[in-house]
Amino acid sequence: MSPKLLVQLSMAAAGAVALATILDLALGIPFGRAMIFDIMFIITAAVVLYLGWESYRELT
């Protein structure tokens, strides 16, 4: 696997986590509104997305 693909896949996974936690905050689906975990997951997903974006820019 190329490094670009790995970075893109990690960004996609972080985006999926962010989307799931935003849905959880808004609707209570799929995790049942555990507010502190939702906030931690969103912050972590944002950090991974930022690091992935910076790494992707370095690779191109």
Backbone as ProteinMPNN parsed JSONL, in Angstrom:
{"seq_chain_A": "MSPKLLVQLSMAAAGAVALATILDLALGIPFGRAMIFDIMFIITAAVVLYLGWESYRELT", "coords_chain_A": {"N_chain_A": [[0.842, -1.184, 0.0], [0.447, 2.211, -0.737], [1.856, 5.153, 0.818], [0.226, 7.439, 0.562], [-2.323, 6.37, 0.193], [-2.74, 5.085, 2.646], [-2.821, 7.295, 4.356], [-5.079, 8.589, 3.362], [-7.035, 6.643, 3.931], [-6.933, 6.627, 6.731], [-7.847, 9.2, 7.235], [-10.422, 8.967, 6.218], [-11.501, 7.117, 7.999], [-11.379, 8.614, 10.377], [-13.132, 10.646, 9.68], [-15.501, 9.167, 9.489], [-15.83, 8.402, 12.161], [-16.162, 10.94, 13.317], [-18.552, 11.733, 12.05], [-20.327, 9.766, 13.032], [-20.295, 10.364, 15.771], [-21.296, 12.958, 15.792], [-23.876, 12.462, 14.862], [-24.698, 10.953, 17.03], [-24.69, 12.857, 19.092], [-26.695, 14.548, 18.142], [-28.979, 12.915, 17.626], [-28.943, 10.715, 19.311], [-28.282, 8.298, 18.338], [-25.734, 6.214, 17.216], [-24.803, 5.452, 19.733], [-26.025, 6.21, 22.114], [-25.949, 8.759, 23.375], [-23.631, 9.48, 25.096], [-22.248, 11.958, 26.42], [-19.65, 13.024, 27.217], [-17.88, 11.207, 26.062], [-18.563, 11.534, 23.391], [-17.693, 14.157, 22.893], [-14.95, 13.857, 23.319], [-14.35, 12.005, 21.271], [-14.952, 13.535, 18.988], [-13.053, 15.598, 19.176], [-10.702, 14.064, 19.017], [-11.025, 12.893, 16.467], [-10.929, 15.202, 14.912], [-8.278, 15.997, 15.346], [-6.889, 13.826, 14.202], [-7.778, 14.084, 11.562], [-6.654, 16.582, 10.918], [-3.875, 16.022, 11.216], [-3.642, 14.035, 9.28], [-4.284, 15.513, 6.979], [-2.132, 17.331, 6.909], [-0.009, 15.511, 6.606], [-0.675, 14.371, 4.159], [-0.387, 16.585, 2.489], [2.367, 16.909, 2.646], [3.197, 14.636, 1.344], [2.5, 15.006, -1.267]], "CA_chain_A": [[0.0, 0.0, 0.0], [1.212, 3.451, -0.786], [1.628, 6.022, 1.977], [-0.917, 8.324, 0.314], [-3.554, 5.615, 0.417], [-2.89, 4.894, 4.085], [-3.235, 8.569, 4.936], [-6.471, 8.803, 2.954], [-7.886, 5.718, 4.68], [-7.028, 7.08, 8.118], [-8.718, 10.372, 7.233], [-11.789, 8.488, 6.022], [-11.935, 6.512, 9.266], [-11.609, 9.715, 11.318], [-14.368, 11.296, 9.244], [-16.624, 8.302, 9.859], [-15.995, 8.528, 13.611], [-16.728, 12.266, 13.572], [-19.951, 11.714, 11.623], [-21.096, 8.941, 13.967], [-20.45, 11.045, 17.053], [-22.21, 14.08, 15.589], [-25.217, 11.861, 14.855], [-25.016, 10.551, 18.396], [-25.034, 14.06, 19.844], [-27.942, 15.123, 17.642], [-30.127, 12.005, 17.629], [-28.82, 9.631, 20.281], [-28.01, 7.07, 17.596], [-25.828, 4.81, 17.569], [-24.162, 5.126, 21.002], [-26.864, 6.503, 23.266], [-25.668, 10.067, 23.968], [-22.626, 9.576, 26.154], [-21.773, 13.288, 26.028], [-18.213, 13.226, 27.387], [-17.195, 10.402, 25.055], [-18.8, 12.157, 22.095], [-16.81, 15.316, 22.772], [-13.58, 13.346, 23.174], [-14.23, 11.405, 19.938], [-14.922, 14.597, 17.985], [-11.735, 16.247, 19.268], [-9.704, 13.119, 18.499], [-11.209, 12.788, 15.018], [-10.435, 16.448, 14.322], [-6.815, 15.956, 15.384], [-6.441, 12.86, 13.196], [-8.011, 14.697, 10.246], [-5.632, 17.616, 10.721], [-2.579, 15.377, 10.994], [-3.717, 13.378, 7.979], [-4.215, 16.549, 5.951], [-0.75, 17.822, 6.846], [0.825, 14.439, 6.051], [-1.005, 14.237, 2.743], [0.23, 17.708, 1.792], [3.807, 16.65, 2.572], [3.452, 13.541, 0.414], [2.246, 15.401, -2.669]], "C_chain_A": [[0.88, 1.239, 0.0], [0.912, 4.312, 0.447], [0.434, 6.967, 1.784], [-2.226, 7.62, 0.608], [-3.797, 5.384, 1.903], [-3.351, 6.17, 4.785], [-4.695, 8.841, 4.6], [-7.424, 7.89, 3.719], [-8.015, 6.132, 6.143], [-7.906, 8.321, 8.225], [-10.175, 9.972, 7.038], [-12.34, 7.866, 7.304], [-12.225, 7.59, 10.308], [-12.885, 10.47, 10.955], [-15.596, 10.485, 9.613], [-16.892, 8.369, 11.364], [-16.63, 9.865, 13.958], [-18.201, 12.309, 13.197], [-20.821, 10.914, 12.584], [-21.304, 9.651, 15.297], [-21.339, 12.278, 16.933], [-23.647, 13.587, 15.536], [-25.637, 11.453, 16.258], [-25.4, 11.752, 19.249], [-26.402, 14.6, 19.435], [-29.15, 14.214, 17.879], [-30.09, 10.924, 18.704], [-28.573, 8.285, 19.636], [-26.557, 7.134, 17.162], [-25.339, 4.485, 18.973], [-24.959, 5.479, 22.241], [-26.49, 7.74, 24.052], [-24.781, 10.048, 25.215], [-21.821, 10.843, 25.858], [-20.256, 13.45, 26.131], [-17.416, 12.421, 26.361], [-17.38, 10.995, 23.664], [-17.862, 13.336, 21.876], [-15.362, 14.869, 22.577], [-13.364, 12.742, 21.793], [-14.169, 12.474, 18.858], [-13.572, 15.313, 17.994], [-10.656, 15.347, 18.678], [-9.805, 12.976, 16.991], [-10.702, 14.04, 14.319], [-8.914, 16.469, 14.294], [-6.281, 14.993, 14.324], [-6.651, 13.407, 11.787], [-6.972, 15.77, 9.942], [-4.266, 16.997, 10.42], [-2.54, 14.652, 9.654], [-3.598, 14.375, 6.841], [-2.786, 17.073, 5.796], [0.188, 16.764, 6.238], [0.579, 14.273, 4.557], [-0.37, 15.367, 1.929], [1.736, 17.522, 1.652], [4.128, 15.577, 1.528], [3.246, 13.946, -1.051], [3.201, 16.462, -3.132]], "O_chain_A": [[1.92, 1.289, 0.657], [-0.161, 4.205, 1.041], [-0.285, 7.259, 2.739], [-3.134, 8.202, 1.203], [-4.932, 5.477, 2.369], [-4.175, 6.123, 5.699], [-5.462, 9.276, 5.46], [-8.507, 8.322, 4.115], [-9.088, 6.002, 6.732], [-8.634, 8.478, 9.205], [-11.067, 10.576, 7.633], [-13.505, 8.066, 7.648], [-13.208, 7.492, 11.042], [-13.632, 10.886, 11.84], [-16.62, 11.046, 10.004], [-18.047, 8.39, 11.791], [-17.532, 9.928, 14.793], [-19.014, 12.859, 13.94], [-21.928, 11.336, 12.917], [-22.378, 9.551, 15.889], [-22.061, 12.61, 17.873], [-24.542, 14.217, 16.1], [-26.803, 11.593, 16.629], [-26.336, 11.673, 20.044], [-27.174, 15.055, 20.279], [-30.215, 14.681, 18.283], [-31.107, 10.285, 18.974], [-28.644, 7.248, 20.297], [-26.188, 8.22, 16.717], [-25.447, 3.33, 19.387], [-24.581, 5.068, 23.338], [-26.686, 7.782, 25.267], [-25.17, 10.557, 26.267], [-20.83, 10.798, 25.129], [-19.638, 13.972, 25.203], [-16.401, 12.893, 25.849], [-16.459, 10.965, 22.848], [-17.301, 13.493, 20.792], [-14.636, 15.439, 21.764], [-12.306, 12.94, 21.196], [-13.408, 12.333, 17.901], [-13.013, 15.6, 16.935], [-9.796, 15.81, 17.928], [-8.785, 12.942, 16.302], [-10.106, 13.95, 13.245], [-8.322, 16.918, 13.312], [-5.322, 15.316, 13.624], [-5.804, 13.217, 10.914], [-6.469, 15.849, 8.821], [-3.588, 17.405, 9.477], [-1.515, 14.656, 8.972], [-2.902, 14.126, 5.856], [-2.296, 17.236, 4.678], [1.071, 17.095, 5.448], [1.513, 14.058, 3.785], [0.123, 15.144, 0.824], [2.32, 17.932, 0.649], [5.19, 15.601, 0.906], [3.763, 13.296, -1.959], [3.125, 16.903, -4.279]]}, "name": "protein", "num_of_chains": 1, "seq": "MSPKLLVQLSMAAAGAVALATILDLALGIPFGRAMIFDIMFIITAAVVLYLGWESYRELT"}
